[in-house]
Amino acid sequence: MVSGSSSGIGQATARHLAEVGADVVVNSSSSVEAGEAVSNSLPTESFYHQADISSAEACQGMIDAVVDRFGRLDILVNNAGWTTAVPHEDLDGLTDEIFLKTFEVNVFGTWWLTKAAMPHLQKAPDGNVVNITSVAGVRPIGSSIAYSMSKAALNQMTVLLAKSMGPVRVNAVAPGVVATPWTDGWDDMNHTAERAPLHRTAIPDEIAQAVMGLVTNTYVTGEVMVVDGGLTQIM
């Protein structure tokens, strides 16, 4: 199952998984029509499940729905996330409401979904989790301080779960700026294209390819794969 998969990186990941034969659960918190369209377009068996992962009950309900439908869960891709832009020097602008929502979705939601999935992943031949984090989790950058902190927490969660939950494999992909509906219009797009050694931003398929590499290599766990066109090499 792929959380946050009605568009962008999540949608591209769902398509790549289906292309290699996986049955896929598509999810979003609100974009129901778009999520159903993605699910209906996949070549393998798929269904759409609406859930806001900032609710522990919704996370458990989604995992229950997956197991009820398919009888198993082999792969969890934690892609759903949330942010809003707040300049790092604007501490008052980073309100408690923004700070808490950022962590509720990005950290708590990923934790709750992974925790609910783990008993089923442990029964799979090669159960594995891939968390979509960010280069903001490895460098002091990002749309807000809270966002950067949340992604750093996810990176640490990844390695801790890999260490403690083997043989379930837990890895992460940390993208730089990616051209998705979410980032459309961001000033960072042109800035990244100018600075990155590859002189462009990523597209969702390139992040999905990284996810597939971690999913299919059965001897990789505890890795945070940075996919940023070399941007962090110059930061």
N, C-alpha and C positions, 0 to 999 in steps of 0.2 A: 504494500500500500504506500501511496505517496501523498503526504499531506500538502495542502496548498498547491494543488495541481490543476487548477482551472486555466492557468496561463503561465507564461514565462518558463523558468527553469523547471518547475514542477511538471508542467504539461510536456515539455521536451523529454523529461525523465520517464514519465509514464509511457510516452510513445516508444522510446528506446527499449524499455522493458518489454512492452508488448511485441515489439518486432523480433525479439529473441524467444518469444513463446510464453511469457509470463501472463497470467491473469492479473488484472490490475484494478485496484480500488482508487478512484479519483475522489478528491476531497477539496472543499473550500468552506469558508465560514459564511459567505454570503452570495457569491456569484453562482447561483444555482443553475441558471440557464447555460452559462458557459461551461460549468463542470459537467453537466449532463451531455452537452455537445461533444466534449472531449471523450467522455466515457463511451458514447455511442459510435465514435469514429475509430476506436481501437480495434485491431484485427483479432484480438483474443477476447475471452469472456471478461467483462468488466461491469462494474456498477459505480454509481456516484453516491457518496454519502456526505450530507451537509453536517458539519460540526465545527464549533468554535473551540480550538484546542486550549483556550485559556480557562476552560472548565474541565476539572478532573472527571466529572461525571460524563461529559461529552466524549472525552478521550476513551474512557472505558467502554462506553456505548458503541463507539466506532470500531474498536477492536472486537467486541462481541459480534457486531454485524459482519465483520470480515470472516470470523471463524464460523459463524452460523451459515454463511453462504458457501464458503470454500472448504471448511473443515480443517484449515491449516493457515499458517502465516509463515512465510520464508524470509521475506525482505521488508524492512521498514525504512523508508526514506523520509526523514524529518525535514521538510522544506518550508513549511508554513512559518511565517515570521511577520513582524510589524515594526515600523519605525516612523518617525516624523522628524523633520530637520530642525535642529536647535543648535546654533553656534556654540562651540565648546566653551567659549569665554562667557556665555550668557547663563550663569548659574540660576538666576531667577527664572529665566525662560524654561529651564528644565524643571517643570513643575512636578510635584509628587504624583499627580495623575499620569503624566507622560512617563515618568520613571517606572511607576508600578505597572502600567500597561505593557511597556516594553519588556519587562521581565516576566510578566504573566504569560505573554504569548511566546516569546523567544526561549525562555529558560524553563519556567514551570510547565508550559504546554508540552515542550519536547520531553521533559522528564516524565510527566504523567503518561504520555502516549507510549514512550519507551518502556516504562515500568509495566504498563498494562499488556504490552506486546511480549515482554520477555518470556513468560511461561510457555508461550506458543513458539517463539523463536528457538527456545531450548530443545524443542522436539523436532525441529527441522534438520535435514541432513547438513545444511550449511547456513544456519540462521545468521542473518547479518543486518546491521543497522548502518545507514549512512546519514550523517547530519550535515545539512547545508549551513555552513557558518559564514565567515567573511574574513577578508584581509583586515577588516577593522578589529578583529579579535587577536591579531598578531602585531599590529602597528597602532600608534595613537592617532587614529583617523576615524572617519565614519560620520554618519548623519547626525549623531549626538553622542555625548559621553555615555549615556545609558545604553545606546545601541552597541557601542564598542565594548562596554563592560559585559553586556549580555552575550555577545559572540565569543568573547574570551572565556566566559563561563562555559559555553557550549564546547569549545575546544578542550577545556579541562575535563568536562563531563565525558567527552569522547574517550580520552585516554584512560580515565578512571574505570569506566565501564568495560573497556577492552581488557584491562588488567584483571578485573574482578569477575567478569561474566563469561569468560572463555569456556567452551569453544565457540560460543556466539561471537562473531566478529563485529567490532564497532569501529567505524572510521568516519572521517569528515572530509568534505570538500569546502575549501575557503575561497570563494570567488572574489575577484576584484569587481570593478563596475561592469555590469552586464546590460545589454540593450534589451529591456523588457518593458511591458506596459507600466510597470511600477516605477521605472527609472526614466520614463519618457519626459523630456524637458529638464532634467537635472543639469545643473551647470557642470557637475563632475564629469559628464560624458565627454565633452570637448577637452577638458583639462586632462583627463586620463589618456585620451587618444594622443594628445600632444606629448605627454611625458613617458608613457610606457615604451619600453624597448621595441615592442611589436607595433607601435604607432596606431593602435586601435583599441576599442573596447571589445569585450567578448560577446558572443551570441549564445542564447540558451542551449543550443545543441552542443556547444563545446563544454559546458558545465555538465550536461547529461552524459557526455562521453567519459568524463572523469568519474562520475558516479558509476557508470557501467564497468570501468576498469577496476574499481574497488569491489564491486559486487561479484565480478567473475574471477578475480584472483583469490583463490581460496586459502592463501597463506599470508594475507595482509590483514593486520589488525592494529589498532591504536595509532593510525596515521592521520595527520591533518594535511591534506594535499592542497597546496596553494595553487590556484589557477587564475593568474592575474596578468598574463602577458609580460611578466618580468617587472611589474611596477614596484613591488616591494624591494627589489634589488637596488633601487635608486632612492629609497626613502629612508 
